[in-house]
Amino acid sequence: MPISVRRSLVAGLSASFLLAATGCGAGATTAGSAADLKSAPAAQRLDKVCPATVVVQADWEPEAEHGPIYNLVGPGYTVDTDKKRVTGPLVIGGEDTGVKIQVRAGGSAVGFQSPASEMYIDQSITLGMVTTDGAIQAAGKQPVTAVAALMKKSPQVLMWDPKTHPDWKTVADIGKSGAKVVYRDGEVFAPMLVAKGLIKKSQLDGSYDSSPSRFVADPSIAQQGFATAEPYIYEHEVAAWKKPVKFQLLSDVGYTVYPEALSVRTGALKKLVPVIQQSAADFANAPDTAVALIDDIVKQYGTSWVYSKGTGQYAAKEMVRLGILGNEADGSIASFDKKRVADSLQTFGPILTKGGGKIPAGLSADDLATNAFIDTKIGMK
């Protein structure tokens, strides 16, 4: 259902927005107990400024890349196995903030709709995970503003078999070879690589379906993946492969987006965003609780999505090691480098327009992201 949204989302954030209260999802099972939770200090109490349940729409199935959000889910959580949602007390540092949090799975759980689309269909959603290029694409009809970056840079990679291609070190080497680059059709990084002259258009093969079978059968190809998943999965969990792969982060070659940035239609989030920042810093330092929760709900959801605890632990470590989860130049976590946002708009706006997207005239970096609610004192140590 369409709603009226002003052209500049940031202009009236603190004055115009009241978060809609929501109820709890149906709970199929319960884990742990919330009885012994202590109350968070006043600066982190959310019960007077947030809805009774803060609802977060994920962009994909549960995974460690969403760890800072799952890290907020406290003991006594319930799992809705039908709707693929987990609801529990919203905690920070093991203390109760006075509200609940509900994290909704994306992907198959929402018919593969985008978080921005879901946010306009269901206005009980407080925050959605929207990558910068997705926000640019949605800006015409479903504008959102990012308020906190879940990750500093994208974990998206092109990967290859080092035995077949011992001479490949970078994406540019793949382009020079003429090898096929297998990716999921619609991924905007593919035309970006062509536009930058790194890959030839004739190399692109948009048939990737997330299965490892193509790569295993034909290791001459390059394939899309995530630095936080495929290197571990292929070496430890793909029985027909069981050996290392090599990769380069696409963030190194111009894919400057902020992945899965927490975004709002519009909102006053002066207390909630710092709590999310602290959770991100806590997750980076001690990810085991969130990874165990993700492992639990993946098993309970019982979908075709397979995600092992080992993959989650690997992802959490790699996110920190590769700088995917880290502080910005100002020393804070989850903030935005506005120049990067502007560069993303300059890069992907024309690509999306060429592909048929309707990008609003005058769209700016300030429409796409704001640091208005960031506490610059909160960062990884």
C-alpha positions in Angstrom: 0.0 0.0 0.0 1.6 3.2 -1.1 2.2 6.1 1.3 3.3 9.6 0.8 7.0 10.1 1.4 8.7 13.5 1.0 11.4 13.8 -1.6 14.1 14.5 1.0 13.9 11.8 3.6 16.5 13.3 5.9 15.0 16.8 6.2 12.4 16.0 8.8 13.7 12.8 10.4 13.7 13.7 14.1 10.5 15.8 14.0 8.2 13.8 11.8 8.6 10.2 12.6 6.8 8.0 15.2 7.7 4.3 15.1 4.6 2.2 14.8 4.1 -0.2 17.6 3.9 -3.9 16.8 3.0 -7.1 18.6 4.9 -10.4 18.9 5.1 -13.1 16.3 3.6 -16.5 17.1 6.1 -18.5 19.0 6.6 -22.2 18.1 9.4 -22.9 20.5 11.2 -21.2 23.3 14.9 -21.2 24.2 16.4 -20.1 27.5 14.9 -17.7 30.1 14.6 -14.0 30.3 13.7 -14.0 34.0 17.2 -13.1 35.2 17.9 -10.2 32.8 19.0 -7.0 34.4 17.7 -3.7 33.1 19.9 -1.8 30.8 21.1 1.7 31.9 18.8 4.7 31.0 20.9 5.6 27.9 20.0 2.2 26.4 16.4 1.9 27.5 14.2 1.9 24.5 10.7 1.4 25.9 9.8 5.1 25.8 11.2 5.8 22.3 10.6 2.6 20.3 7.7 0.3 19.6 7.0 -2.6 21.9 8.7 -4.8 19.3 11.4 -3.5 17.0 10.9 -5.4 13.7 13.9 -5.9 11.5 13.5 -7.3 7.9 16.6 -9.2 6.8 17.5 -9.3 3.1 18.3 -13.1 3.2 18.2 -16.2 5.2 19.9 -16.2 8.7 23.6 -15.9 8.4 26.5 -14.4 10.4 26.6 -11.3 8.2 23.4 -10.4 10.1 25.2 -11.2 13.4 25.0 -7.7 14.9 21.2 -7.9 14.7 20.8 -11.5 16.0 23.2 -10.5 18.7 20.4 -8.2 20.1 18.1 -11.2 20.6 18.1 -12.2 24.2 17.2 -15.4 26.1 13.7 -16.7 26.1 13.3 -16.0 22.4 10.5 -17.7 20.4 10.8 -19.0 16.9 7.9 -18.8 14.4 8.7 -21.7 12.1 5.8 -20.9 9.8 6.7 -17.3 9.1 10.4 -17.7 9.7 10.8 -15.1 12.5 12.5 -15.0 15.8 11.3 -12.8 18.6 12.9 -12.1 22.0 13.9 -9.4 24.4 16.1 -6.8 22.8 19.3 -6.9 24.9 22.6 -5.2 24.8 25.5 -6.5 26.9 23.2 -9.1 28.4 20.8 -6.4 29.7 17.2 -5.7 28.8 16.4 -2.5 26.9 12.7 -2.8 27.7 11.4 -3.7 24.3 11.4 -6.9 22.1 13.1 -7.4 18.8 11.8 -9.5 15.9 14.1 -10.5 13.1 12.3 -11.7 10.0 14.1 -13.9 7.5 14.3 -12.7 3.9 14.8 -14.8 0.8 12.3 -17.6 0.5 10.4 -16.5 3.6 9.2 -13.4 1.7 9.0 -14.8 -1.8 12.4 -13.2 -2.5 11.0 -9.7 -2.3 13.4 -6.9 -1.5 13.4 -5.5 2.1 12.4 -2.0 0.7 9.4 -3.6 -0.9 8.4 -5.4 2.3 8.8 -2.2 4.3 6.2 -0.5 2.1 3.9 -3.5 2.2 4.1 -3.9 6.0 4.6 -0.7 7.9 5.1 -2.5 11.2 8.7 -3.1 10.0 11.0 -0.7 11.8 14.3 -1.4 9.9 15.2 -3.2 6.7 18.5 -4.4 5.5 19.0 -2.5 2.2 22.3 -2.4 0.2 23.2 1.0 -1.3 22.6 -0.1 -4.9 19.2 -1.5 -3.9 18.3 1.8 -2.2 19.2 3.6 -5.4 17.0 1.3 -7.4 14.1 1.6 -5.0 14.4 5.4 -4.6 11.6 6.2 -7.2 8.7 4.3 -5.5 10.1 2.9 -2.3 12.6 5.4 -1.0 14.6 4.5 2.1 17.4 6.1 4.1 20.1 4.0 5.7 20.8 4.9 9.4 23.5 2.3 10.3 25.9 0.2 8.3 25.8 -3.5 9.3 29.1 -3.9 7.4 31.8 -1.5 6.4 32.2 -3.0 2.9 30.7 -5.8 0.8 31.9 -9.4 1.3 30.9 -10.0 -2.4 33.8 -11.7 -4.4 34.7 -13.3 -7.6 36.3 -16.7 -6.8 38.3 -19.2 -8.7 40.2 -22.5 -8.5 43.9 -21.7 -7.8 45.0 -25.0 -9.3 43.4 -24.3 -12.6 44.4 -20.7 -12.6 47.6 -20.3 -10.7 48.3 -17.0 -12.5 45.1 -15.3 -11.4 45.5 -12.8 -8.6 42.8 -10.2 -9.3 39.5 -9.7 -11.1 41.5 -8.0 -13.9 43.4 -11.2 -14.5 40.0 -13.0 -15.0 39.1 -10.4 -17.5 42.3 -10.8 -19.5 41.8 -14.6 -19.6 38.4 -14.5 -21.3 37.1 -17.1 -18.9 33.3 -17.2 -18.1 32.2 -15.2 -15.1 29.2 -17.0 -13.6 26.9 -14.8 -11.5 23.2 -14.4 -10.6 21.4 -12.4 -13.3 20.4 -9.0 -12.0 23.5 -8.5 -9.8 24.5 -4.9 -10.5 28.2 -5.5 -9.9 28.4 -7.4 -13.2 27.7 -4.5 -15.6 29.9 -2.4 -13.3 32.9 -4.7 -14.0 32.2 -4.4 -17.7 31.9 -0.6 -17.5 35.2 -0.4 -15.7 36.9 -2.5 -18.4 37.8 -5.3 -15.9 35.6 -7.9 -17.5 34.3 -8.3 -21.1 30.6 -8.4 -21.6 31.1 -11.7 -23.6 32.4 -13.3 -20.4 29.3 -12.8 -18.4 27.1 -15.8 -17.7 24.1 -14.9 -15.5 23.0 -18.5 -14.8 24.3 -18.9 -11.2 21.8 -20.6 -9.0 23.9 -20.8 -5.7 24.7 -24.5 -6.3 28.3 -25.5 -6.3 27.7 -28.1 -9.1 28.8 -25.8 -12.0 32.0 -24.8 -10.3 32.9 -28.3 -9.3 32.2 -29.6 -12.8 34.0 -26.8 -14.6 36.8 -25.2 -12.5 37.9 -23.1 -15.5 35.1 -20.5 -14.6 35.1 -17.6 -12.2 32.1 -17.5 -9.9 30.4 -15.0 -7.6 30.4 -15.7 -3.9 31.0 -14.2 -0.5 34.4 -14.0 1.3 32.5 -14.9 4.5 31.0 -18.1 3.2 32.1 -19.9 0.0 35.8 -20.3 0.8 34.9 -22.2 4.0 31.9 -24.1 2.5 33.8 -25.3 -0.6 36.8 -26.4 1.4 35.0 -28.0 4.3 31.4 -28.8 3.3 31.2 -29.5 -0.5 32.1 -33.2 -0.6 33.0 -33.1 -4.3 35.5 -30.2 -3.9 37.1 -30.2 -0.4 39.9 -27.8 -1.3 40.7 -24.1 -1.1 39.5 -21.5 -3.5 41.0 -18.0 -4.1 39.1 -14.7 -4.5 39.2 -11.0 -4.7 36.7 -8.7 -2.9 34.7 -6.7 -5.3 34.9 -3.8 -2.9 38.6 -3.6 -4.0 37.6 -2.9 -7.6 34.8 -0.3 -7.3 31.8 -2.1 -5.7 31.7 0.6 -3.0 28.2 -0.1 -1.7 27.3 -0.5 2.0 25.8 -4.0 2.2 22.6 -4.7 4.2 22.6 -1.2 5.7 19.8 -0.8 8.2 17.3 1.5 6.6 14.0 3.3 7.4 11.2 4.8 5.5 11.9 7.8 7.8 12.5 7.9 11.5 13.9 9.3 14.8 16.3 6.6 16.0 18.6 8.5 18.4 18.7 5.7 21.0 18.1 2.6 18.9 21.0 3.2 16.5 23.7 3.5 19.2 22.4 0.2 20.7 22.8 -1.4 17.3 26.3 0.1 17.0 27.3 -1.4 20.4 25.8 -4.8 19.3 28.0 -4.7 16.2 31.1 -4.0 18.2 30.1 -6.7 20.7 29.5 -9.2 17.9 32.9 -8.5 16.4 34.6 -9.2 19.7 32.4 -12.2 20.8 30.3 -13.7 18.1 29.5 -17.1 19.6 26.1 -16.3 21.1 24.7 -14.8 17.9 26.2 -17.6 15.8 24.6 -20.3 18.1 21.2 -18.5 17.8 21.5 -18.4 14.0 22.4 -22.1 13.9 19.3 -22.8 16.1 16.8 -20.9 14.1 18.1 -22.2 10.7 17.5 -25.7 12.0 14.1 -24.8 13.3 13.0 -23.0 10.2 13.7 -26.2 8.2 13.9 -24.6 4.8 16.3 -25.5 2.0 18.7 -23.0 3.4 21.7 -24.8 4.8 24.1 -22.9 7.1 26.4 -24.6 9.5 27.7 -23.3 12.8 31.2 -23.7 11.3 30.3 -21.4 8.4 29.0 -18.9 10.9 32.1 -18.9 13.0 34.3 -18.6 9.9 32.2 -15.7 8.6 32.4 -13.8 11.9 36.2 -14.1 12.0 36.6 -13.2 8.3 34.4 -10.2 8.6 36.8 -8.7 11.1 40.0 -9.9 9.4 39.0 -8.5 6.0 37.6 -5.3 7.3 34.1 -6.1 6.2 33.0 -5.3 9.8 35.0 -2.4 11.1 35.2 1.2 12.2 35.0 4.0 9.7 37.6 6.7 9.4 36.0 8.6 12.3 36.6 5.6 14.6 32.9 4.7 14.9 31.2 1.5 13.8 28.1 1.5 11.5 28.6 5.1 10.2 28.7 6.0 6.5 31.4 7.6 4.4 29.2 10.0 2.4 31.7 10.2 -0.4 31.4 6.4 -0.8 27.6 6.7 -0.9 27.9 9.5 -3.5 30.4 7.4 -5.5 28.0 4.5 -5.5 25.2 6.7 -6.8 27.4 8.0 -9.5 28.5 4.5 -10.5 25.3 2.5 -10.2 22.7 5.2 -11.0 23.6 5.2 -14.8 23.9 1.4 -14.8 20.4 0.9 -13.2 18.9 3.6 -15.5 20.3 1.8 -18.5 18.7 -1.4 -17.2 15.3 0.2 -17.1 15.3 1.6 -13.5 13.6 4.8 -12.7 16.0 6.9 -10.6 14.5 10.2 -9.3 16.1 13.3 -10.6 18.3 15.0 -8.0 18.7 11.9 -5.8 21.6 12.6 -3.5 23.8 10.8 -1.0 21.9 12.5 1.8 18.7 10.8 0.6 20.3 7.4 0.7 22.2 7.5 4.1 22.5 9.6 7.2 24.8 9.7 10.2 22.3 11.7 12.2 21.8 8.9 14.7 25.3 7.6 14.9 27.2 7.9 18.2 30.8 8.5 17.1 32.1 7.3 20.4 31.0 3.7 19.8 33.5 1.6 17.8 35.5 -1.6 17.8 38.4 -1.6 20.1 
